[in-house]
Amino acid sequence: MSGGHGHGHDHGAAAMRAGARHVRPLLISFGLIVAFLVVQVVTGIITGSLALLSDAGHMATDALGLGMALAAIQAASKARVHPQRTFGLYRLEILAALFNAMLLFGVAGYVLYEAIGRLGDAPDIASTPVLIVGILGLIVNVIAFMLLRAGSKESLNLQGAYLEVLSDMLGSVGVIIAAIVWGITGWAWVDPVIGAVIGVFILPRAWRLGREALRVLVQAAPARLDLGAMQAGLAAIGGVVDVHDLHVWTLTSDMEVATAHLRVAAGTDSHAVLDQARALLADQHGITHATLQVEPDDHHGCEEVTW
């Protein structure tokens, strides 16, 4: 038997460089949001606006989520090799994304609960300060949105922070609309309704983020991959008579790993099989870290594995 692997260390180094590239926009966004959060909370308490307080709740999860994203990137990139952590700390980014999703669910649930309670007895609210803070919040969120947009396409961790900022940006729009409407009409019920709309809007986005993080944590195969086509491609390599124990999972964003056993006919050049299999996985499926075991067709023992 013989085995081989792809260039996992090179890929890990590339992932760390990508993580470092995301630190600056995350840090700027974090500073802006924390600074404005103080203004938003104080104004929300003074005015009693649920729409503004719900948006402040989203802003608080933004700050916490961005802080966790920063911490995860730093920890994953600087973690030393440990004999008990053979894959390093890359999964911290996924845990941060999952926690962000849970935070979003919690904030949305609280806002909906408060909105229902206020519908029958909505307090009078000073609309002018709420409008001013809403406009300032929109500006802050647009800046953070632009800073995080590129990174959200490369990292599930960044995608979580990006979605939080996106939801809060739209929440600021809701605050502005609510302030204008009740300033003109005096309809106090507009505030809890807008607050509820903000809460409902974030739920499906939190669900998608949490679902993607859980897919990674349970080591499900990436949704983009056709495992049937992958197995057929490996089986079509010259000399390969069987492919089994094929496993593919995501370690962290943009880092996918595969393992497989390739059974070959007697006399087959196992080195050539390894090279072709690694090239197929990298070129056709984007997997550059693969551990492959090549077995002669008269080898027995794999069938004894029961899981």
C-alpha positions in Angstrom: 0.0 0.0 0.0 1.1 3.6 -0.5 -0.3 6.9 0.4 0.0 10.5 -0.7 -1.3 13.9 0.1 -1.9 17.3 -1.5 -0.2 20.6 -0.6 -2.1 21.1 2.7 0.6 23.3 4.3 0.7 25.6 1.3 -3.1 25.9 1.4 -3.1 26.5 5.1 -0.5 29.3 4.7 -2.6 30.8 2.0 -5.7 30.7 4.3 -3.7 32.4 7.0 -2.6 35.2 4.6 -6.2 35.6 3.6 -7.2 35.9 7.3 -4.6 38.5 7.9 -5.9 40.5 4.9 -9.3 40.6 6.6 -8.1 42.0 9.9 -7.8 45.7 8.8 -11.4 46.1 7.5 -12.7 44.1 10.5 -10.8 46.4 12.9 -12.1 49.6 11.3 -15.6 48.3 11.2 -15.4 47.2 14.8 -14.2 50.6 16.0 -16.9 52.5 14.1 -19.7 50.3 15.3 -18.6 50.3 19.0 -18.3 54.1 19.0 -21.7 54.6 17.5 -23.4 51.9 19.7 -22.9 54.1 22.7 -24.7 57.0 21.0 -27.5 54.7 19.8 -28.2 53.1 23.2 -28.2 56.4 25.0 -30.6 57.9 22.5 -32.8 54.9 22.5 -33.2 54.9 26.3 -33.9 58.6 26.4 -36.5 58.5 23.6 -37.9 55.1 24.4 -37.9 54.1 20.8 -38.2 50.3 20.3 -37.1 50.6 16.7 -34.0 52.4 17.8 -33.3 50.0 20.7 -33.8 47.0 18.4 -31.4 48.5 16.0 -29.0 49.1 18.9 -29.4 45.4 19.8 -28.4 44.5 16.3 -25.5 46.9 16.5 -24.4 45.3 19.8 -24.4 41.8 18.1 -22.4 43.4 15.2 -19.8 44.6 17.7 -19.6 41.3 19.5 -19.7 39.3 16.2 -16.9 41.5 14.7 -14.9 41.1 17.9 -15.2 37.3 17.8 -14.3 37.3 14.1 -11.2 39.2 14.8 -10.3 37.0 17.7 -10.9 33.8 15.7 -8.7 35.0 12.8 -5.9 36.1 15.1 -6.0 32.8 17.1 -6.1 30.6 14.0 -3.3 32.4 12.3 -1.0 32.6 15.4 -1.7 29.2 17.0 1.3 27.1 17.5 1.3 23.5 16.3 0.1 21.2 19.1 0.2 17.4 19.1 -3.4 17.3 20.1 -4.6 19.8 17.5 -3.5 18.3 14.2 -5.6 20.8 12.2 -4.7 23.8 14.2 -7.4 26.2 15.3 -9.0 27.0 12.0 -12.4 25.8 13.2 -12.6 28.8 15.6 -13.8 30.9 12.6 -16.7 28.5 12.2 -17.6 28.5 15.9 -17.6 32.3 15.7 -20.0 32.2 12.8 -22.3 29.8 14.6 -22.3 32.0 17.7 -23.1 35.0 15.6 -26.1 33.2 14.2 -27.3 32.4 17.7 -26.9 36.0 18.7 -29.0 37.2 15.8 -31.7 34.7 16.7 -31.7 36.0 20.3 -31.9 39.7 19.3 -34.7 39.0 16.8 -36.7 37.0 19.3 -36.4 39.8 21.9 -37.4 42.5 19.5 -40.5 40.6 18.4 -41.5 39.9 22.0 -41.2 43.6 22.9 -43.0 44.7 19.7 -46.0 42.5 20.4 -46.2 43.9 24.0 -46.1 47.5 22.8 -48.6 47.3 19.9 -51.5 47.9 22.3 -49.8 50.6 24.3 -47.2 52.4 22.2 -45.5 55.3 24.0 -45.1 58.7 22.6 -41.6 59.2 21.1 -39.6 62.3 20.2 -39.0 61.6 16.5 -36.3 64.2 15.7 -33.4 62.7 17.8 -34.4 59.2 16.6 -34.2 60.4 13.0 -30.8 62.0 13.4 -29.4 58.9 15.1 -30.9 56.7 12.4 -29.2 58.6 9.7 -25.9 58.5 11.5 -26.3 54.8 12.0 -27.0 54.2 8.3 -23.8 56.1 7.4 -21.7 53.9 9.9 -23.3 50.7 8.6 -22.8 51.6 4.9 -19.1 52.2 5.6 -18.8 48.8 7.5 -20.8 47.1 4.7 -18.4 48.3 2.0 -15.4 47.3 4.1 -16.6 43.7 4.7 -18.3 42.9 1.4 -15.2 41.5 -0.4 -14.1 39.3 2.6 -17.6 37.9 3.0 -17.1 36.0 -0.3 -14.0 34.2 1.1 -14.8 33.4 4.7 -17.9 32.1 6.5 -16.7 34.0 9.6 -16.6 37.2 7.6 -20.0 36.4 6.0 -21.5 36.2 9.5 -20.1 39.7 10.4 -21.2 41.0 6.9 -24.8 39.7 7.4 -25.0 41.4 10.8 -23.9 44.7 9.3 -26.3 44.3 6.4 -29.2 43.6 8.7 -28.3 46.6 10.9 -27.9 48.8 7.8 -31.5 47.9 6.8 -32.5 48.3 10.4 -31.2 51.9 10.3 -33.4 52.5 7.2 -36.3 51.2 9.2 -35.5 53.6 12.1 -35.4 56.5 9.7 -38.8 55.5 8.1 -40.4 55.1 11.5 -39.1 58.4 12.7 -40.4 60.2 9.6 -43.8 58.5 9.7 -44.6 59.1 13.3 -43.1 62.6 13.2 -45.6 63.5 10.4 -48.7 61.4 11.4 -48.2 60.9 15.1 -48.9 57.2 14.7 -47.1 55.8 17.8 -47.7 52.2 16.7 -45.3 52.6 13.8 -42.3 52.3 16.1 -43.1 48.7 17.4 -44.2 47.6 13.9 -40.9 48.8 12.4 -39.0 47.1 15.2 -40.8 43.8 14.5 -40.1 44.1 10.8 -36.4 44.5 11.6 -36.6 41.4 13.8 -38.3 39.3 11.2 -36.0 40.4 8.5 -32.9 39.0 10.2 -34.4 35.5 11.0 -33.9 33.8 7.6 -30.4 35.2 7.3 -29.4 34.0 10.8 -30.8 30.6 9.9 -28.7 30.3 6.7 -25.6 31.4 8.5 -26.2 28.9 11.3 -27.0 26.1 8.9 -23.8 26.6 6.9 -21.7 26.7 10.1 -23.4 23.5 11.3 -22.7 21.8 8.0 -19.0 22.5 8.6 -19.1 21.4 12.2 -20.8 18.0 11.4 -18.2 17.5 8.6 -20.8 17.3 5.9 -19.5 17.3 2.3 -19.5 20.8 0.8 -22.8 21.4 -1.0 -21.1 22.6 -4.1 -19.4 19.2 -4.7 -20.8 16.2 -6.6 -19.4 13.3 -4.7 -20.7 10.9 -7.3 -18.8 12.6 -10.1 -15.7 12.8 -7.9 -15.8 9.0 -7.2 -16.4 8.2 -10.8 -13.5 10.4 -11.9 -11.2 8.7 -9.4 -12.4 5.3 -10.6 -11.7 6.2 -14.2 -8.0 6.6 -13.5 -6.0 3.9 -15.3 -5.4 0.9 -13.1 -8.0 1.8 -10.5 -10.6 -0.9 -10.0 -12.4 0.4 -6.9 -12.8 3.6 -4.9 -14.1 3.4 -1.3 -13.9 5.3 2.0 -14.3 8.6 0.1 -14.7 11.4 2.6 -14.8 15.2 1.9 -15.3 17.9 4.5 -14.7 21.5 5.1 -12.1 22.5 7.7 -12.9 26.2 7.6 -13.8 28.7 4.9 -12.0 28.0 1.7 -10.2 24.9 3.1 -11.7 21.6 2.0 -10.1 18.2 2.8 -10.6 14.8 1.2 -9.5 11.2 1.9 -10.1 8.1 -0.2 -8.9 4.5 -0.7 -8.0 3.6 -4.3 -7.8 -0.1 -5.1 -5.6 -0.8 -8.1 -4.9 -3.8 -10.3 -1.7 -5.8 -9.8 1.3 -4.2 -11.5 -0.2 -0.7 -11.6 2.2 2.2 -10.9 0.9 3.5 -7.6 2.9 6.8 -7.9 1.2 7.6 -11.2 -2.2 6.8 -9.7 -1.4 9.2 -6.8 -0.3 12.0 -9.1 -3.4 11.7 -11.3 -5.8 11.5 -8.4 -4.3 14.5 -6.7 -4.4 16.5 -10.0 -8.1 15.5 -10.6 -9.2 16.6 -7.1 -7.3 19.9 -7.4 -8.2 20.8 -11.0 -11.8 19.5 -11.2 -13.0 19.9 -7.6 -10.8 22.6 -6.1 -9.4 20.3 -3.3 -5.7 20.7 -2.8 -5.4 18.8 0.5 -6.1 15.1 -0.1 -4.9 12.0 1.7 -5.1 9.0 -0.6 -4.4 5.4 0.1 -3.5 3.1 -2.8 -4.2 -0.6 -2.2 -3.4 -3.6 -4.4 -6.6 -5.4 -5.5 -5.5 -8.5 -3.5 -5.3 -6.6 -0.3 -8.0 -7.3 2.4 -8.9 -5.6 5.6 -10.8 -2.4 4.6 -14.1 -4.3 4.6 -13.6 -4.9 8.3 -14.2 -1.2 9.1 -17.8 -0.9 10.2 -18.4 2.9 10.3 
